[in-house]
């Protein structure tokens, strides 16, 4: 019975040491982050062809890609719902 209590005591002390070391490691990493990483200056979005900011053009392009994916998914769902099977997929440009 005495060995069980000693084992539990060693386990609790070991876990305590591990958590203290992990917490101190977290503090050290946050200190390094504060000293080594500086905030980047915010730049104004550059204006490309069309007078729209670059971010707007990127978001429009991303939305168009999502629309294409939605259309393809809908067509495939309808196609497979009719009992057809897909044998080969290739890109057509």
ZIJO-V984363 format. One record per helix or strand of 3 or more residues. SS is the DSSP state (a for helix, b for strand). FROM is the first residue (numbers start at 1). LEN is the number of residues. If there is no record, write none. Layout:
BEGIN
SS;FROM;LEN, SS;FROM;LEN
END
This chain:
BEGIN
a;2;35, a;54;28
END
